[in-house]
Amino acid sequence: MIPYVTLSRPETKIIPVNGNCSFSSRRKNMAALLAKATLLARGKDEVYVAATPLRATKGPAKLLMSTAYSLNLWDLQHFVVIIKPNSPPPQNSQATVFDFQPKDPENIFTALAVISGRAIPGAVLVRKLSKLPRSKCWFVGSSKLDAVDVATRFNSIWRTDLRVGHHDCRDYANGLVELLVGEKQVLERLRKDRGGRG
């Protein structure tokens, strides 16, 4: 387990989103986000991608997730985006985690839906992090924009119906990183760099 997984629940916020956006309209909206974002005069925000163990219901599902994380199985990792603002102290001591995951990951019906490939309710989560994870956390670039503001706007148009392999944490991380630093399919690049292991 890495440090931020144990943060207290009150720090987690579920961001309301518009669930009716089509893919093409979301792409247009994302382009508009860049135009509206405020340029930082003080420097660049750092952007990271991290792999974390996803919470799951007790039993086989939880064992599978824990084993996948321990064995560094890339396809079964849960990915989040972390932004470390370039701010003067003490604000720069905290990073912000942006995360897309099942709304109720510990529910047995969620696990069954994931296994069957059905869509399930998802949630975009935002929480503070006192320090970056020591492992499975990769710097992917810097943003000249107010990265937290851009990510918040991105969340506002992100569709929250989650389907593993089609619209999940990977799509979320890839889309947000592309918006922040301009790199497409960052997870594929990280995967190749690590030979398919986390």
N, C-alpha and C positions, 0 to 999 in steps of 0.2 A: 504493500500500500504506500502511496506517496502522500506527502503532508496535507495537501488541500482537500483530499477526499474526506477528511475528518472534520471539516469546518462545520460549525453549528448550523442547523436548519434555518434559523431566522435570516441568515445572510443570503439565502437563495430567493431569487425573484423570478416569477414566471411572467414572461413578457407577452402581452396580448398581441396577436397578429391577425392579419387579414387572410383567412383561409380560402378565399375565393379567387386568388390571383392565378392566372394562367402562367405557363412557363415563359411565353414571349413577353407578357406584360411585366413579369418579374425582372426579366433581363433589361427591359427599358427602365424600370424603376431603379435597378441597381446602377445603371449608367447615370441616372439623374442624381443619385446619392453623391457621386463624386463631384458633380457640379455644385452641389449645395454645401459640401463639407468645407469647413474653415481651415485654411492653411496654418500650420504652426509656425510661429516666429521663433520659438525657443529651441527647435531641433526636431529630431525624429523619434517617433514611438517605436519600440521594439516589438516584433510579432513572433510568437512561438507556436508550435504545434506540440501537443503532448498526448501520449497514450496513457489511458487510465483503466482500471478495472471497473466494469459496469456493474451496478448493483443488480441482483437477481433474486428470485424467490429461493427460499431454502430448499436444499435437496439437489437433484441432478443439475438443474440450471445454474445454481450458484457454484457448484463444483466445476462445471464446464467453464464458466467465466473466469474463475480463479486459476484454473489450470492453464487456460489460454493465455492469460496475462503472464503467469510464471514462466511458461515455455516460449514466450515471445512470438506466438502465432499471430502474424500480421492481420490476417483476414478476420480474426475474432477480437481484435483490439477495439477499444472505444476511444475516439479522438475528440479533443477539445482544442480551442484556439485561446491563447493567452496573450494579452496585451500589457506590456510594461511601459507606461507613459514616461516620456522624457519631461519630468516635472521637477521643480525645486523641492528639497526636503521640506516637510516630511511626506508629501504626497507621493514621491517616487518610491517609497518603501513598499507600496502595495501594487500588485498587478490585478488585472481583471480577467476572469475566466468566462468564456462564452461557449455554451454547450447545447447540443440538441440530442435528446434522448427520449425513451418512452416516458409517458406521463406517470405511469405507475409501474416501474421496472420490477418491483418485488411481488407483483400480482401473478399468480399461476396462469391466469388466462392470457396475460401479456406474453409469457413464455411460450404458451401453446400457439398463439397467433404468430409470433416470430418464427417458430419452427415451420408452420404451415405456409408462411410467406404472405399472410394477410396484412393489410394496413391496420395500424393501431394508432390511438391518439398519442401525439408527441408533445413535448414542451421545450421551449427555448429557455435555458437557465442562465442567469448571470450572477456571479458571486465574486467576492474579493479573495485574494490570495496573498498571504504575508510574504511568501518567498517562492521562487520558482522551484519546481520539482527537481530533485537531484539526478533522476534517471528518466529515460524515455521522454525527454523534452528537448526539442530541436529549434534552434533559432532559424527562421525562414526569411527574414528580411526586416527592413525598416519602412515605416510609412511617414511621408511628409505631411499627411493629413492628420486631423484629430481622430486617431484610430478608434477610440471608444465611441465617439459620436457616430462615425461611419458604421461601426458594428451595431450600434443601437438602431440606426435607421435600417440596416440590413435585416435585423430581427423583425422589424415592423412589417416587412413584406414576405417573410419566410413562411411557407406553407407548413403547417404542423402535423399533417397526417404522415406518419412514419411507416415506411416499409423497408425492411432490411434488404440491402442490395440494390435498391431503386431510389430511395429518398431517405437517407439516414445520416448519421454523424459524419460520414465521409463526404457526402455531397455538401453538407453544411460547412465543414472545415475547408474543403476545396474552394467553395464559392466565396467564403469570407476572406480567405487568404488572397485569392485572386483580386478581390476588390481592394484589399489593403496594400498589397505589395506588387501586384501585377503578374504573379506567377500562376500559370494554369496547372491544374492537376498536381499540386504539391505533394500529395500523399503517394502518388505513383513514383515521383522522383525520390522521395525518402525511402520508399520500399526498395527501389533498385539500388540505392546507395547502401542498403543494409542487407542485400541478398534475400529479401523476402521475410526478414525477421525484424521484430520490434527492437 
